[in-house]
Amino acid sequence: MSKKITQTLLFDKISVSKFKLRKKIINIRKKKYFEIKIGKNFIDILSKKTNLSKNKIIGGYFPINFEFDCLQILKKFYSNGYGISLPIIKRNHQMDFYKWDINDPLSISSFGIPQPLKLKKV
């Protein structure tokens, strides 16, 4: 068998195993998704442990496909006076973060991910 065919078969096996792993992880996330709750003192504890000052901007993401819903945490940070930013993914899969207020509308990117409409890069 040629080296090229062997490499192709190896990559096909890797792709299949990655697909199966992703599917398994998504199924686990679906089962646990609604069980995760954020405690009332979470922000205070986290702020003290990390020494966050109010002039810091917290980066987050808008969860899709049963990813951990960090919006609860972002909203708590926002209500405690912290700035929030969300990523916009560029074509080369690099991310830039842009300021986002909880009440600002979002648009849907070409990747199907909600992202800020207002573009104030942080």
Disulfide bonds with the S-S distance in Angstrom:
none
